[in-house]
Amino acid sequence: MQVNTESKCVGTLLVVDDNESYLQMLAWRFEDIGYRVITARDCREAIAATDGIHFDVGLIDYYLPDNDGCWLVQKLNEKHSEACFIIMSADLPAVLTRKQPEKPFLTMFDKPLDTTLVADLIGACMSHRQSGQNGVI
């Protein structure tokens, strides 16, 4: 787990991916934009890293070594119901064929991510929440 607190923070992201190189690339990209980034490589690490810590958005890989991303979103949502969640997967067509819980996440993206598009969505999600509005963006 890694947490960057050096830059001017526009929000806090939790990024979970078991591919350490990809995880680091995403962390650097979102830190460059100004986000505080918490990283984890699996469900256990993500749950531990966010215990008692606020985060705005979770960017979660679907395929993780100790469970799937939807399971992790459900667990995180128990203590972080104010957070938005985005699922990512290198095999999105296969993920979409699985039965998903009712509304555990905002959307899904195929990997590799278009980080500009994801950053825009994260920004819109945070602006929507900060304005006191609830519901779909």
N, C-alpha and C positions, 0 to 999 in steps of 0.2 A: 504494500500500500504506500502511496505517495501523496502528499498534500503540498501544493504550492501556495504560499501566502505572501509572496513578494510583490506582485503586481497590483495595480489599482483594480479592485474587484467590481465587476458589473453583475455578478451572480455566482452561485456555486453549482458546479456540475459534478455528478458522480458518473464516472466512465468505467464500465466493467467489460473486460475482454481478456480471454486467456492467451491471446497472441501478444506477447510482451512488446514486440516491435510496433505492432499496430496500435496498441494501447499507448505507448510512449508518443507516437506520432500524433494521435488524437489529443493527448494531453498538451503537447507543445502547441498545436494549432489553436486550441481553445484558450490556452494561457496567453498566446499572442493577441487574441481578441480582447482579453481582459478578464476572463473568467478565473475564479479560483477552482482548481480541479482536484478532485479526490479520485484516485484510481484503485482498482481492485482487479484481481485475476480470476476470481471465482465467487460463488454465492456466499460462502462462509466469510471470505475477506470483506465483501461488500457490506454484509450485515454488521460485522465487527467495526468496520471503518466509519459507519454512519450512526453508530449507537450514541445518542445524545448530541448529534451534530446535524444542523440544518443544511439541506441542499435544495436547490430549486428544481433541477432537472436531472433525471437519470438517463443516461445513454447506455443501454444494456444489450450485450450480445445475446442472441437467442441460445446458441450452443455453448454451454459452459461445462467444465469438467464434473461438477458436483450436482448439477440440476439444470433445468432450462430457464431462460430469461423470464418467461411469463410467471413461473413459480417464484423467482426472485422478486419480480415486481409486486406480486401479491404479498409476499412477506414484508417488503419495504413499505408498502402502502399501509400496513397495519400501524406503523409508527410515524410515517411521513405522508399522510394523506394529502397534504398541501402540495406535494411535488408532482411534476409532470414526468411521464416516462416515455421514452422512445426505444423501440426494439430495433436492432440491426442484425442482419444475417448475410453470410456469403451465399446462402442457399434459400433465398426468400420464397421461391415457388414451393419448395417442400414444407417450409414453415407455414405457409398460408393454407396448406391442405390439412393441417392438424387442427383439432378442436381447441379454440382459444377461450379463456374466461371472458365474461361479459364485457368489461371495459377496464382492463388493467393498464392500458397504455394509450398514449395519444395517437401514435402512428408507427409504421414500420418502414425501414429503409434497407435497400440492398447495399451490400459492401462490394467494392470499396465505396465509402460514403462521399457524396458531394458535400464537403464540409461547409461550403458557403451556403448551400440550401439548408442544411441542418442548423447552422448558426442563425440564419434568418428565422427559422421555425422556433428555435429556442428563445430568441429575442422577442418574437411575437407572443409566445407563451408567457414569458416573464412580464411583458408590458400589460398583457391582459389580466394577469393575476394582480399586479401592482395597482391597477386601476380599480380593483375591488370587484371586478366582474367574475362571475362563475360561468361554467358551461363551456361549450365548444368554442374554439377561436373562430 
